[in-house]
């Protein structure tokens, strides 16, 4: 219903305005529509650009009719950082479709994929996977370069290193382990392999 405007006449008490009954019928219709739409008569309060509740600790429920959705036409931002959550431990969202996840990712679980068929980091056909808890780290490489690049200042090893055949960083073998590298092995000037006395390091064909 569109708003009903009461005809008040041209001048005060000139008898040209709308009859009282018709005028108050329009008033009733206007108020009925206001109460039906809300938030009059509820605990919802709208002030400037803020929607809140008049009762402390009361939820605000956004509930579309039928299969309608809640649509945001702008960014959704919290008022402060690292305080509020989306969902809870007992009430969780099902599937989240996103272009990127930005954050430390320390609490992400159940990430599957990669050649290890377990928890993995996958990009194209290359992956880093840990198939079981406390298991080995498996690096799967598939691409034109077909190499593993280590850009840190050193690489700690415990086991067999098949690639790279040419060192791109210092290698420090951990204490009390046996490590092996597949030959041929090239050590560029300025780089070194450090082996403690309690460990062994072999270069094999």
Phi, psi and omega in degrees: 000135174280160181298135179265120181265130180275130178281112183264006179084176182279322182219164181297132174057032179266001176077006182262356182281181182286142177303149184303318182298314180295321181297313182285337172295320176293322178299313180299318180295318178298314180293324177300318180293322179297314181292325179293319181285333185075175003272015178300133180087358177249184177262019177270135180232130178246120179227118184055244181251022182244130174252123181219182178246148179280342178260131182296140176062031177259139181286154168252120185253123174259112188228097176295160179273130178070229183264017177296161182240164172267115187250131176253125180261015178205175179295147176253118185236140172284160180284334176222160182273146170058038178235312188262152183247162167251113187080181179216179181296330182259338179238101187245150172287154181279283184242133178247121178260119183214153177284319182214151168245124182243124181158186183280340176066015187292338183255009178289133179228163175067030178276112185249161178135180179082173183291340180279354181052034178218214179287130189207158168250122187235136172219108185066236179254008175256149185202159169238121188229146170238103191286332180224160177300133182063018182273183180290153173267120182252128178252116177256126185241131176209104181179180184292328180282320177054043179222159170256126181252125177251118185254359178284170182288338178206162180230119179271132186234152174207090183139212184258132175249114180268326178219151004278150176285334174253122184295139174245002179201161175297147177241127177242115179283136180291162180288147174061038177227167175241120183241154184218141176232139181278132180274166000286149185237128178245127178248105181296158177304136178094347179253158183207161173246122182254125181237117178291161184296337181274359183239167175234149180221123183238141172252118186242156178296000000 
